[in-house]
Structure formats: structure tokens, C-alpha cells
């Protein structure tokens, strides 16, 4: 995929999702203003926002974009990478707004908290993205799995061994597998 095609897809998807991105950032700002210091609130709140952003990419919610993307000469894996950028960007924007408000409040360890939440949010969002192609109990299973990834990332980073490096590695592996699985699922619909 060329950079120009990727940029066009991202721009179109972000344009139709601009309301959600704005509301997600506003919710993150309000939570950051009211919440105490720590990684629990940004990690869990922004992960939930990432799951909702991923579910917003469900085929049929924006039929004109779906038709344009299906008619484009793209492989399933390329389409997966492009579609994954949108919910990840929305979730990362919420984390950035949360961190900015925490900095304004003068709370300690904001950078560490933002990193911990950011890597967990990307992994959670990519797992939830696979739910967009499923119906029924399998869809619910992917959403629950995404929530479990957020809980596991929190447990690794904050509760048990308190290792940000281990959490980053865990989230990187989960994100890679989730994006790969989403791409393979899209490739099944596109036999080219």
C-alpha cells in the first residue's frame, strides 16, 4: 500500500469518527482532572475507550467508506493495518489528553503512567478490533478478551512484579498477534 492510499483511508475514517475522538478526549480530560495519581484509571478508562473505538469500525456503520475500501486494490493485511490505525489513534489521543491534564495538575510519574496506559491501550484496542468481524458469542468473547488484556497489563505493570518492561513486552506480543489475526481474517474475505 502506498503512503498516499494509507493517508487517505486514515483521513476518511478519522473524519467520520471525529465526534467519538472528541468525546473520548473530553472523557479522559474529565477523568484526569478528578482521578488521583496512578495508572489504574488511565489504563482502564482509555482501554475501554479503545474497545469502543474499535467497535466503531464494524462494517456497516459507515457503508460508503466500506464500499470505497472494498473497491480499492488492497490486500486484507494492508486494509487491516490501515483500519487499525484509527481506533489506536483515538485511544492514544485519549491517553495523551489524560497525561496532559495530569501534568497541569502537577501529579508525579505522569510519563510512566502515560507509557503504561499507552501500550496497554494499543494491545487492548487491537484485540477488540477482531470483534468487528464477528457476531454473537464470538464477538462477546473478543470484547471480553480485550478487557482481560487490559487487566493483565495492569497486573503486570502495577500489581505483581511492578515491571513496565514486562508489561511493554506482553502488550507488544499481544498487539502483534491481534493485528496479525485481524489481517488474516480480512484476507479470508479477500482471496486475491
C-alpha positions as CSV (number, residue, x, y, z in Angstrom):
1,X,0.0,0.0,0.0
2,X,1.3,3.4,-0.8
3,X,1.6,6.1,1.8
4,X,-0.9,8.2,-0.1
5,X,-3.6,5.5,0.0
6,X,-2.9,4.9,3.7
7,X,-3.2,8.6,4.4
8,X,-6.5,8.8,2.5
9,X,-8.0,5.9,4.4
10,X,-6.9,7.2,7.8
11,X,-8.1,10.7,6.9
12,X,-11.6,9.5,5.8
13,X,-12.0,7.2,8.8
14,X,-10.9,9.9,11.3
15,X,-13.3,12.3,9.7
16,X,-16.3,10.1,10.3
17,X,-15.0,9.2,13.8
18,X,-14.2,12.8,14.8
19,X,-17.1,13.0,17.2
20,X,-16.1,9.9,19.1
21,X,-12.5,11.1,19.3
22,X,-13.6,14.4,20.7
23,X,-15.8,12.8,23.3
24,X,-13.1,10.3,24.2
25,X,-10.6,13.1,24.8
26,X,-13.2,15.0,26.8
27,X,-13.9,12.0,29.0
28,X,-10.2,11.4,29.5
29,X,-9.7,15.1,30.5
30,X,-12.5,15.0,33.0
31,X,-11.3,11.7,34.5
32,X,-7.7,13.1,34.7
33,X,-9.0,16.2,36.5
34,X,-10.9,14.1,39.1
35,X,-8.8,11.0,39.5
36,X,-5.9,10.5,41.8
37,X,-2.4,9.8,40.6
38,X,-1.8,6.2,39.4
39,X,-2.1,4.0,36.4
40,X,-5.4,2.3,37.2
41,X,-7.8,5.0,35.9
42,X,-6.0,5.9,32.6
43,X,-5.2,2.3,31.8
44,X,-8.7,1.0,32.3
45,X,-10.6,4.1,31.1
46,X,-8.6,4.5,27.9
47,X,-8.7,0.8,27.3
48,X,-12.5,0.9,27.4
49,X,-12.4,3.9,25.1
50,X,-10.1,1.9,22.7
51,X,-12.6,-1.0,22.7
52,X,-15.4,1.3,21.8
53,X,-13.3,2.9,19.1
54,X,-12.5,-0.5,17.7
55,X,-16.2,-1.5,17.7
56,X,-16.9,1.8,15.8
57,X,-15.0,0.3,12.9
58,X,-17.6,-2.5,12.5
59,X,-18.5,-3.0,8.8
60,X,-21.9,-1.4,8.1
61,X,-21.5,1.6,10.4
62,X,-20.1,3.7,7.6
63,X,-21.3,1.9,4.4
64,X,-19.9,4.5,2.0
65,X,-16.4,4.1,3.4
66,X,-16.7,0.3,3.4
67,X,-17.6,0.3,-0.3
68,X,-14.7,2.6,-1.1
69,X,-12.2,0.4,0.8
70,X,-13.6,-2.8,-0.7
71,X,-13.2,-1.4,-4.2
72,X,-9.6,-0.3,-3.6
73,X,-6.8,-2.6,-4.8
74,X,-5.7,-3.6,-1.3
75,X,-4.9,-6.9,0.3
76,X,-6.6,-7.9,3.5
77,X,-3.4,-7.4,5.6
78,X,-2.9,-3.8,4.2
79,X,-6.5,-3.0,5.0
80,X,-6.1,-4.4,8.5
81,X,-3.1,-2.2,9.2
82,X,-4.9,0.9,7.9
83,X,-8.1,0.2,9.8
84,X,-6.2,-0.5,13.0
85,X,-4.6,3.0,12.9
86,X,-7.9,4.7,13.6
87,X,-9.0,3.2,16.9
88,X,-5.4,3.1,18.1
89,X,-5.0,6.8,17.3
90,X,-8.3,7.7,19.1
91,X,-7.2,5.7,22.2
92,X,-3.7,7.2,22.2
93,X,-5.2,10.7,21.8
94,X,-7.3,10.0,25.0
95,X,-4.1,8.8,26.8
96,X,-2.2,12.0,25.7
97,X,-5.0,14.2,26.9
98,X,-5.2,12.4,30.2
99,X,-1.4,12.8,30.6
100,X,-1.6,16.5,29.7
101,X,-4.2,17.2,32.3
102,X,-2.2,15.2,34.9
103,X,0.9,17.4,34.1
104,X,-1.2,20.5,34.5
105,X,-2.3,19.2,37.9
106,X,1.3,18.6,38.8
107,X,0.9,14.9,39.7
108,X,4.0,12.7,39.9
109,X,5.1,9.9,37.5
110,X,2.9,11.2,34.6
111,X,5.3,10.0,31.9
112,X,5.5,6.5,33.4
113,X,1.7,6.4,33.8
114,X,1.2,7.5,30.2
115,X,3.6,4.9,28.9
116,X,1.9,2.1,31.0
117,X,-1.6,3.1,29.8
118,X,-0.5,3.7,26.1
119,X,1.0,0.3,25.5
120,X,-2.0,-1.4,27.2
121,X,-4.4,0.7,25.2
122,X,-2.9,-0.3,21.9
123,X,-2.9,-4.0,22.7
124,X,-6.5,-3.9,24.0
125,X,-7.8,-2.0,21.0
126,X,-6.2,-4.4,18.5
127,X,-7.7,-7.4,20.3
128,X,-11.1,-5.7,20.2
129,X,-10.8,-4.9,16.5
130,X,-11.3,-8.6,15.7
131,X,-14.7,-8.4,17.3
132,X,-15.8,-6.1,14.5
133,X,-15.9,-9.1,12.0
134,X,-17.8,-11.4,14.3
135,X,-21.3,-11.8,15.5
136,X,-22.9,-13.4,18.6
137,X,-20.9,-15.1,21.3
138,X,-17.6,-14.9,19.4
139,X,-17.9,-11.1,19.3
140,X,-18.5,-11.0,23.0
141,X,-15.6,-13.3,23.5
142,X,-13.2,-10.9,21.7
143,X,-14.5,-7.9,23.7
144,X,-14.1,-9.9,27.0
145,X,-10.6,-10.9,25.8
146,X,-9.7,-7.3,25.2
147,X,-10.8,-6.4,28.7
148,X,-8.7,-9.3,30.0
149,X,-5.7,-7.9,28.2
150,X,-6.2,-4.6,29.9
151,X,-6.5,-6.3,33.3
152,X,-3.4,-8.5,32.7
153,X,-1.4,-5.4,31.5
154,X,-2.4,-3.6,34.7
155,X,-1.5,-6.6,36.8
156,X,2.0,-6.9,35.2
157,X,2.7,-3.2,35.3
158,X,1.4,-2.2,38.7
159,X,0.3,-5.1,40.9
160,X,2.5,-8.1,40.8
161,X,6.1,-7.6,39.8
162,X,5.7,-3.9,39.0
163,X,7.6,-4.1,35.8
164,X,6.9,-1.7,33.0
165,X,9.3,-3.5,30.7
166,X,7.5,-6.8,31.2
167,X,4.2,-5.0,30.6
168,X,5.5,-3.4,27.4
169,X,6.8,-6.8,26.1
170,X,3.5,-8.5,27.0
171,X,1.5,-5.8,25.2
172,X,3.8,-5.8,22.2
173,X,3.3,-9.6,21.7
174,X,-0.4,-9.4,22.2
175,X,-0.7,-6.5,19.8
176,X,1.4,-8.2,17.1
177,X,-0.7,-11.4,17.4
178,X,-4.0,-9.5,17.4
179,X,-3.1,-7.4,14.3
180,X,-1.9,-10.5,12.5
181,X,-5.1,-12.3,13.3
182,X,-7.2,-9.4,12.2
183,X,-5.3,-9.2,8.9
184,X,-5.7,-12.9,8.3
185,X,-9.4,-12.6,8.9
186,X,-9.7,-9.8,6.4
187,X,-7.6,-11.7,4.0
188,X,-10.1,-14.6,4.1
189,X,-12.7,-12.2,2.7
190,X,-10.3,-11.0,0.0
191,X,-8.9,-14.1,-1.8
192,X,-6.6,-12.1,-4.1
